[in-house]
Amino acid sequence: MDPVLRATAIYISLFLVFRIAGRRSLPEITPFDFVLLLIIGESTQQALLGEDFSMTNALLTIMTLLFIDVMLSVAKTYWPGIGRLLDGVPTVIVADGKPLHREMRKARLSIDDVLHSARQTQGIDRLEEIKYAVVETSGGISIVPRKG
């Protein structure tokens, strides 16, 4: 039972840490973010397995983590509120060409980040050309250009 409790505690702890750390999609992570994820993985492995490095303990831990993840995924389909709690909601950070500074601070994004995404996805190079910029739950920034 110890591996199941450890896996559950680590799952919840990592979930909380990554919710606090903010959203960022995989293509947007920096090399340092990647190294940090590797270090977290190594630290988590030690906490998950404790002193028992047996195959049985490792498999039980893996199955527990996957079970929790699948059950949360199923719960999200039946109760949308759980999905909003777990994944968050999209956040508008630019409206009608004007940055929403408070929302941008919460998302820890700069105007340069928005313009970078706008150039990459829409070929837009000025904030005034953006009708909406939205931070999606995946961490990516969606750009809706102004018409005309």
N, C-alpha and C positions, 0 to 999 in steps of 0.2 A: 504494500500500500504506500510505502514511502516514495517510490518513483512517481506514482500518480499525484500525490500531494505536491511534490517538488515541481513536477511539470505544470500543474495547475497554477501554483504560486508564481513560477517564472513567466508563464503565459500572461497572467494578469499584470505582473510587474512590467514586462516589456511593452504590453499594450499601453499602459499608463505613461510610460516613459516616452514612447513614440508619439502618443497623442499630445503630450506636452511639448515635445521637440518640434512639432509642426509637420505640415505636409510638404513632400517634395517627391516628384516622380523620379523613377530610376534614371532616365536619361539626363536629369538635371543635377544628379549628385556630383560633388567634386571628388577628386582623388582622395582628399582627406576624409570625406564622408564615407567612402568605400573602405578605407583602412579602419576607420572607427567601427564600421559594421563588422569587419573581420574580428576585431578585438572583442567586441560585444559577443560575437558568436563563440569565441574561445572561452570567454569568461562564463557565458551561459552554460556551455558544455560542462564545465567543472561543477557549477552549482546544480545542474540537472542530475548528473550521475553520482555526485558525492564520492564516496570511497569505493562504490561498487561499479566496476568497469566491465561487468559481464554482459554478454550478448542479450541475455534475458532482460536485464535492467535497461539497456539501451533501447531494445525493441519496445518494451513497455512504455518507456518515456516518449518515444516517437509516436507510438499509437495514441497515447494520451493527448499529446499536442495536436495531432491530426483530428482526433475525435472532437476536441474542444472547438477547433477551427470549423469543422464540418457542421457541428451543432449550432454554432453561431451563424453560419451561413444559412442554414435551414430556418433558424429563428427570424432572420432578416426578411425572408420571403413571406412569412406569416404576419410579422409585426413590423411595419415600416419604421416605427419609432426606434426600435433596436438598431436598425440600419443607420438612422441619423445619429444615434448615440455612438455607435462603433466607428462609422466612416466619416461622420461630420456632414456638413451641407456645403454646397457651392457658395462662394463668397464673392460678391461684386466688389471690385477694387477700383474700377474706373467707370464713371457714368457720364455720358455725353461729353467725353473728352476731358473731364475733370477728375483728378485722382481723389479717392476717398482715403485720406491720410490715416484715419483711425483704423480702418479695415486693413490698409496696407501694413501698418505697424503690427497689427495682430498676426497677419500672415508672414511677417518679417520679409517683406518684399519691397524693392525700391522701384522708382519710375524706370530706371535703367532695365530692371528685370522685365517690366511690362513691355517696354519698347523693344527689347531683345526678342521677346516672344512674338510681338506684332510684326517685326521685320521678317522673322523666320516663317511665320505661318501665313501672313497676309501681304507682305511687302510694304507695310506701313512704317513710316519713319517719324511721324509726328503724333503726339498725344491727341491733338485736336481731331485727327482722322478716326479715332476710336469711339464708337458708340458705347460699347461695354467691354470691359475686361473682367473675366471671372476666374477665380482660382477654383478649379474642380476638386472633387473629393480625392482624386488620384494625385493631386499636387501640381498638375499641369495648368497652364494659363490659356484659357480660350479667349480669342479676340473676335468681337463682332464689329466690323467696320461700319462707318457712317455711309449712308447712301449718297451717291452723287458727289 
